[in-house]
């Protein structure tokens, strides 16, 4: 087995070749990967069953759902690869150009970041989403997945590498670290001379570890403690529908609702807002006031306001007004996705300006924070920082810019 250093060196070498690939060549690579995944479904199922068996009794039901690959999800992976192939190639795009008075012609051109390290947890579809986006944007990638999905991730990488090699391309365009120990992550984070940027895709613990140990720039893609504020002007039928979707459609994802804030003026409506999700197995927790309003609610302390539950659990708070709601969100969110349900345009406008978040929703579910839903084909993660990208990390967010200056013999005086 290659060492982490050897893997990173191979990826670095392949990156210089990939940077010169044409759009047609990159799209051909993506199509051979998509076809290979479809042809290897049984192999993928077998590996995934091992991961699910290992997780049963250890992980929660929602986390096992996150880990599971079925026919629909594999088809979605393939669709994602093909969607990425259809998207415009950002590489070579001229974002600005001008000529100075001495006749020098300046162009600002999109170029790949180079070699990207991605550290991710649980979800094996990330292996394919990341590989496709990096390849189309001209970047080589070193993947380091979590132990829960190691068998699935390993097989998916083997399929990708073989597809590339069998079709005459460099298999090191997509590299994979098979070791899931913390030591391998630490070693990857030391490779600042090979890896141009590292992206952690997981919870706040992973984000903190990467930020503290990386020797290269980090684009932080951490968990989502997503909030939704229900203003007194809200359409309550709309609010109930949106809350249900945001929490219950897939609670293990980072864009699922975790914190529900309700205006005190309509606090008596909380039972009707949550009754359907409670009936369907969601646990409501909150302070004593919430417990008095919602039968079966569990008493919790304010630490729950900062938690990403990743399960059928929703923390509910009563806030005095929209000012208090904004303050509570900014104090506790992870700057991922937050929402307001309201009809008062003045309140909506203030909320949009003052809530510090990557994706802000008005009268709709936070569950749309996703590369597919944004029209990006897929995403490498959701950036919760402000530089160099924010929100879903897709093709353009995986590029930098280079200045090209052309002259005809000018010299500086």
C-alpha positions as CSV (number, residue, x, y, z in Angstrom):
1,X,0.0,0.0,0.0
2,X,1.3,3.5,-0.9
3,X,2.1,5.9,1.9
4,X,0.1,9.1,2.2
5,X,3.2,11.0,1.0
6,X,3.5,8.8,-2.1
7,X,-0.2,9.2,-2.9
8,X,0.0,13.0,-2.7
9,X,3.1,13.1,-4.9
10,X,1.3,11.1,-7.5
11,X,-1.7,13.4,-7.4
12,X,0.5,16.4,-7.6
13,X,2.3,15.1,-10.7
14,X,-1.1,14.2,-12.4
15,X,-2.4,17.7,-11.6
16,X,0.0,19.4,-14.0
17,X,-1.2,17.2,-16.8
18,X,-4.9,17.5,-16.0
19,X,-4.6,21.3,-16.0
20,X,-4.0,21.2,-19.8
21,X,-6.9,18.8,-20.6
22,X,-9.6,20.0,-22.9
23,X,-13.2,20.2,-22.0
24,X,-13.9,17.3,-24.4
25,X,-11.2,15.1,-22.7
26,X,-12.5,15.8,-19.2
27,X,-16.1,15.1,-20.3
28,X,-14.9,11.8,-21.8
29,X,-13.3,10.9,-18.5
30,X,-16.6,11.6,-16.7
31,X,-18.6,9.5,-19.0
32,X,-16.3,6.5,-18.6
33,X,-16.6,6.9,-14.9
34,X,-20.4,7.1,-15.0
35,X,-20.7,4.0,-17.2
36,X,-18.3,2.1,-15.0
37,X,-20.4,2.8,-11.9
38,X,-23.5,1.5,-13.6
39,X,-21.7,-1.7,-14.7
40,X,-20.4,-2.3,-11.2
41,X,-23.7,-1.9,-9.2
42,X,-23.5,-5.4,-7.7
43,X,-19.9,-4.8,-6.5
44,X,-21.0,-1.6,-4.9
45,X,-24.0,-3.2,-3.2
46,X,-21.8,-5.9,-1.7
47,X,-19.3,-3.5,-0.3
48,X,-22.0,-1.2,1.1
49,X,-23.8,-4.2,2.8
50,X,-20.6,-4.8,4.8
51,X,-20.5,-1.1,6.0
52,X,-24.2,-1.3,6.9
53,X,-23.7,-4.5,8.9
54,X,-20.7,-3.0,10.7
55,X,-22.8,0.2,11.6
56,X,-25.9,-1.7,12.7
57,X,-26.2,-1.3,16.5
58,X,-23.4,1.3,16.5
59,X,-24.8,4.2,14.5
60,X,-28.3,5.7,14.7
61,X,-31.0,4.9,12.2
62,X,-30.6,8.3,10.5
63,X,-26.8,7.8,10.2
64,X,-27.2,4.4,8.7
65,X,-29.6,5.9,6.2
66,X,-26.8,8.4,5.3
67,X,-24.4,5.5,4.8
68,X,-26.8,3.4,2.7
69,X,-26.5,3.0,-1.1
70,X,-29.5,1.7,-3.0
71,X,-30.4,1.6,-6.7
72,X,-31.9,5.1,-6.6
73,X,-28.8,6.6,-4.9
74,X,-26.4,5.0,-7.2
75,X,-28.4,6.2,-10.2
76,X,-28.3,9.7,-8.7
77,X,-24.5,9.5,-8.4
78,X,-24.3,8.5,-12.1
79,X,-26.8,11.3,-13.0
80,X,-24.6,13.7,-11.0
81,X,-21.5,12.8,-12.9
82,X,-23.3,13.2,-16.2
83,X,-24.8,16.5,-15.1
84,X,-21.3,17.8,-14.2
85,X,-20.1,16.8,-17.7
86,X,-22.9,18.9,-19.2
87,X,-22.1,22.0,-17.2
88,X,-19.9,24.8,-18.7
89,X,-16.2,24.3,-18.1
90,X,-15.0,27.2,-15.9
91,X,-11.3,26.6,-16.8
92,X,-10.0,29.2,-19.3
93,X,-13.0,31.6,-18.7
94,X,-11.8,35.2,-19.0
95,X,-13.3,37.1,-16.1
96,X,-11.7,40.4,-16.9
97,X,-9.5,42.0,-19.5
98,X,-8.0,45.4,-20.3
99,X,-5.1,47.2,-22.0
100,X,-2.9,49.7,-20.3
101,X,-1.6,52.9,-21.9
102,X,1.8,51.2,-22.7
103,X,0.0,48.6,-24.8
104,X,0.2,45.7,-22.3
105,X,-2.9,43.4,-22.6
106,X,-4.1,42.0,-19.3
107,X,-6.4,39.0,-19.0
108,X,-7.8,37.4,-15.8
109,X,-8.4,33.8,-16.5
110,X,-9.9,30.9,-14.4
111,X,-7.5,28.1,-13.6
112,X,-7.7,25.0,-11.4
113,X,-6.7,25.2,-7.7
114,X,-4.4,22.3,-8.4
115,X,-4.5,19.3,-6.0
116,X,-7.3,19.2,-3.5
117,X,-7.5,17.1,-0.4
118,X,-11.0,16.2,0.8
119,X,-11.6,14.6,4.2
120,X,-15.2,13.4,4.6
121,X,-17.4,11.3,6.9
122,X,-20.1,8.7,6.4
123,X,-21.7,9.3,3.0
124,X,-20.1,7.2,0.2
125,X,-21.7,9.2,-2.6
126,X,-19.3,12.0,-1.7
127,X,-16.5,9.9,-3.2
128,X,-18.1,10.2,-6.6
129,X,-19.5,13.8,-6.3
130,X,-16.1,15.1,-5.3
131,X,-14.2,13.1,-8.0
132,X,-16.5,14.4,-10.7
133,X,-16.3,18.1,-9.7
134,X,-12.6,18.1,-9.2
135,X,-12.0,16.4,-12.5
136,X,-14.2,18.8,-14.5
137,X,-12.6,21.8,-12.8
138,X,-9.2,20.5,-13.7
139,X,-8.1,19.5,-10.2
140,X,-6.6,16.3,-9.0
141,X,-8.0,15.1,-5.7
142,X,-6.8,13.0,-2.7
143,X,-9.8,11.5,-1.0
144,X,-9.8,10.4,2.7
145,X,-13.2,9.1,3.7
146,X,-14.4,8.0,7.2
147,X,-14.2,4.5,8.6
148,X,-18.0,3.9,8.6
149,X,-18.0,3.9,4.7
150,X,-14.5,2.5,4.1
151,X,-15.7,-0.6,2.1
152,X,-18.0,1.4,-0.1
153,X,-15.5,4.2,-0.6
154,X,-12.7,1.8,-1.5
155,X,-14.8,0.1,-4.1
156,X,-16.0,3.3,-5.6
157,X,-12.5,4.6,-5.9
158,X,-11.3,1.3,-7.5
159,X,-14.1,1.7,-10.1
160,X,-13.1,5.3,-10.9
161,X,-9.3,4.5,-11.1
162,X,-9.9,1.5,-13.3
163,X,-12.2,3.4,-15.6
164,X,-9.7,6.1,-16.0
165,X,-6.8,3.7,-16.6
166,X,-8.7,1.4,-19.0
167,X,-9.6,4.4,-21.1
168,X,-6.0,5.7,-21.4
169,X,-6.1,8.4,-18.7
170,X,-4.0,8.8,-15.5
171,X,-5.6,6.9,-12.7
172,X,-3.9,9.3,-10.2
173,X,-6.3,12.1,-11.2
174,X,-8.4,10.6,-8.3
175,X,-6.4,9.3,-5.4
176,X,-7.6,7.6,-2.3
177,X,-6.2,7.1,1.2
178,X,-7.3,3.7,2.4
179,X,-6.1,4.2,6.0
180,X,-9.0,5.6,8.2
181,X,-6.9,6.3,11.3
182,X,-6.4,9.8,12.6
183,X,-2.7,9.4,11.8
184,X,-3.4,9.3,8.1
185,X,-5.4,12.5,8.4
186,X,-2.5,14.1,10.2
187,X,-0.1,13.0,7.6
188,X,-2.3,14.3,4.8
189,X,-2.5,17.7,6.5
190,X,1.3,17.9,6.5
191,X,1.5,17.7,2.7
192,X,1.4,21.4,2.1
193,X,3.9,21.2,-0.7
194,X,1.7,18.7,-2.6
195,X,-1.8,19.7,-1.6
196,X,-3.0,23.2,-2.6
197,X,-6.1,23.2,-0.5
198,X,-7.9,20.9,1.9
199,X,-11.6,20.7,2.4
200,X,-13.1,19.0,5.5
201,X,-16.6,17.7,5.0
202,X,-18.1,16.7,8.3
203,X,-18.9,18.0,11.8
204,X,-17.4,20.8,13.8
205,X,-14.9,18.3,15.4
206,X,-13.4,17.5,12.0
207,X,-13.4,21.1,11.0
208,X,-11.6,22.2,14.2
209,X,-9.0,19.4,13.8
210,X,-8.2,20.3,10.2
211,X,-8.0,24.0,10.9
212,X,-5.6,23.3,13.8
213,X,-3.3,20.9,11.9
214,X,-3.3,21.8,8.2
215,X,-0.2,23.2,6.5
216,X,-2.2,24.3,3.5
217,X,-5.2,26.6,3.0
218,X,-8.5,25.2,4.3
219,X,-12.0,25.8,2.9
220,X,-14.1,24.9,5.9
221,X,-17.1,22.8,5.1
222,X,-18.6,21.9,8.5
223,X,-21.9,20.8,9.9
224,X,-25.2,22.6,9.8
225,X,-26.9,23.8,12.9
226,X,-29.8,25.2,10.7
227,X,-32.3,27.6,12.2
228,X,-35.8,28.6,11.1
229,X,-37.7,31.6,12.6
230,X,-41.5,31.8,12.4
231,X,-42.5,35.4,12.5
232,X,-46.0,36.4,13.8
233,X,-46.9,37.4,10.2
234,X,-46.2,33.9,8.9
235,X,-48.8,31.8,6.9
236,X,-49.0,29.0,9.5
237,X,-50.1,26.4,7.0
238,X,-47.1,27.2,4.9
239,X,-44.9,27.2,8.0
240,X,-46.0,23.8,9.1
241,X,-45.4,22.3,5.7
242,X,-41.9,23.8,5.4
243,X,-40.9,22.9,9.0
244,X,-41.9,19.3,8.4
245,X,-39.9,19.1,5.2
246,X,-36.8,20.8,6.6
247,X,-36.7,18.4,9.6
248,X,-38.3,15.2,8.5
249,X,-37.3,14.6,4.9
250,X,-33.8,13.5,5.7
251,X,-32.7,14.6,9.2
252,X,-29.1,13.2,8.9
253,X,-28.1,15.8,6.3
254,X,-26.3,19.0,7.1
255,X,-29.1,21.1,5.6
256,X,-31.8,19.6,7.9
257,X,-33.6,21.9,10.4
258,X,-32.2,21.7,13.9
259,X,-33.5,24.8,15.7
260,X,-37.1,26.2,15.4
261,X,-37.6,29.7,16.7
262,X,-41.2,30.9,17.1
263,X,-42.4,34.5,17.8
264,X,-43.9,34.9,21.3
265,X,-47.0,36.5,19.7
266,X,-47.9,33.1,18.1
267,X,-46.4,30.8,20.8
268,X,-49.8,29.2,21.3
269,X,-49.6,27.9,17.7
270,X,-46.5,25.8,18.3
271,X,-48.5,22.6,19.0
272,X,-50.1,22.8,15.6
273,X,-46.8,23.5,13.9
274,X,-45.1,20.4,15.2
275,X,-48.0,17.9,15.7
276,X,-47.4,16.1,12.4
277,X,-43.7,15.6,13.0
278,X,-44.3,14.4,16.6
279,X,-46.8,11.9,15.3
280,X,-44.2,10.7,12.8
281,X,-41.5,10.2,15.5
282,X,-39.8,13.5,16.0
283,X,-38.7,14.4,19.5
284,X,-39.3,18.0,20.5
285,X,-37.1,19.5,23.2
286,X,-37.0,22.9,24.8
287,X,-37.3,24.8,28.0
288,X,-40.2,24.4,30.5
289,X,-42.4,26.7,28.5
290,X,-42.1,24.4,25.5
291,X,-42.7,21.4,27.6
292,X,-45.9,22.9,28.9
293,X,-47.1,23.6,25.4
294,X,-46.1,20.4,23.6
295,X,-47.1,17.1,25.2
296,X,-44.2,14.7,25.5
297,X,-41.5,17.4,24.8
298,X,-38.2,16.9,26.6
299,X,-36.7,19.5,28.9
300,X,-33.2,20.7,27.7
301,X,-30.7,23.4,28.5
302,X,-29.3,26.1,26.3
303,X,-26.5,23.9,25.1
304,X,-29.1,22.3,22.8
305,X,-29.3,25.5,20.9
306,X,-25.8,24.9,19.5
307,X,-26.4,21.2,18.6
308,X,-26.6,19.6,15.1
309,X,-28.8,16.6,16.1
310,X,-28.6,14.7,12.8
311,X,-31.6,12.8,13.9
312,X,-35.4,13.1,14.4
313,X,-34.9,15.7,17.2
314,X,-35.9,19.4,17.0
315,X,-35.1,22.0,19.5
316,X,-37.9,24.7,19.8
317,X,-37.5,28.1,21.3
318,X,-39.8,31.0,21.9
319,X,-38.3,34.4,21.1
320,X,-39.7,37.8,21.9
321,X,-39.5,39.3,18.4
322,X,-37.4,39.1,15.2
323,X,-34.5,41.1,16.9
324,X,-34.2,38.4,19.5
325,X,-34.5,35.7,16.8
326,X,-31.6,37.2,14.8
327,X,-29.5,37.5,17.9
328,X,-30.1,33.9,18.9
329,X,-29.3,32.6,15.4
330,X,-26.1,34.6,15.0
331,X,-25.0,33.4,18.4
332,X,-25.6,29.7,17.8
333,X,-25.6,28.9,14.0
334,X,-22.8,27.3,12.0
335,X,-23.3,29.8,9.2
336,X,-24.7,27.1,6.9
337,X,-28.4,27.6,6.2
338,X,-31.0,29.6,8.0
339,X,-34.6,30.6,7.2
340,X,-37.5,32.9,8.0
341,X,-41.2,32.3,7.5
342,X,-43.0,35.6,7.3
343,X,-45.1,37.9,5.1
344,X,-43.9,41.2,6.7
345,X,-41.5,42.5,4.0
346,X,-39.8,44.9,6.4
347,X,-38.9,42.1,8.8
348,X,-37.8,39.8,6.0
349,X,-35.5,42.5,4.6
350,X,-33.9,43.1,8.0
351,X,-33.5,39.3,8.5
352,X,-31.8,38.9,5.1
353,X,-29.3,41.7,5.9
354,X,-28.5,40.8,9.5
355,X,-28.4,37.0,9.7
356,X,-24.8,35.8,9.2
357,X,-25.2,32.6,7.1
358,X,-24.0,31.1,3.8
359,X,-27.6,30.4,2.5
360,X,-30.6,32.4,3.7
361,X,-34.1,31.1,2.9
362,X,-37.4,33.0,2.9
363,X,-40.6,31.0,3.1
364,X,-39.0,27.8,2.0
365,X,-37.0,24.8,3.4
366,X,-33.3,24.7,4.3
367,X,-33.1,21.3,2.6
368,X,-32.4,23.1,-0.8
369,X,-28.7,23.7,0.2
370,X,-27.4,21.2,-2.2
371,X,-25.4,21.3,-5.4
372,X,-28.1,19.5,-7.4
373,X,-30.8,21.9,-6.2
374,X,-28.6,25.0,-6.9
375,X,-28.1,23.7,-10.5
376,X,-24.4,22.9,-9.9
377,X,-24.7,19.2,-10.6
378,X,-23.3,18.3,-7.2
379,X,-21.0,19.9,-4.6
380,X,-17.9,19.1,-2.7
381,X,-19.4,20.5,0.4
382,X,-21.0,23.6,1.9
383,X,-18.5,26.2,2.8
384,X,-19.4,27.9,6.1
385,X,-16.6,30.4,5.9
386,X,-16.3,33.7,4.0
387,X,-13.1,33.1,2.0
388,X,-12.6,32.1,-0.7
389,X,-16.1,30.7,-1.3
390,X,-19.3,30.5,0.6
391,X,-22.2,28.0,0.3
392,X,-22.1,25.0,-2.1
393,X,-18.6,24.4,-3.4
394,X,-19.0,23.5,-7.1
395,X,-17.0,24.0,-10.3
396,X,-16.3,27.8,-10.1
397,X,-15.6,27.6,-6.4
398,X,-12.8,25.0,-7.2
399,X,-10.9,27.5,-9.3
400,X,-8.6,30.4,-8.8
401,X,-7.6,33.1,-11.2
402,X,-4.4,33.8,-13.1
403,X,-3.3,37.0,-14.8
404,X,-2.0,36.6,-18.3
405,X,-0.1,39.6,-19.5
406,X,0.9,39.9,-23.2
407,X,3.2,42.5,-24.6
408,X,5.4,43.2,-27.6
409,X,8.7,44.2,-26.1
410,X,7.6,46.7,-23.4
411,X,10.1,47.3,-20.6
412,X,9.5,49.1,-17.4
413,X,11.1,52.5,-17.1
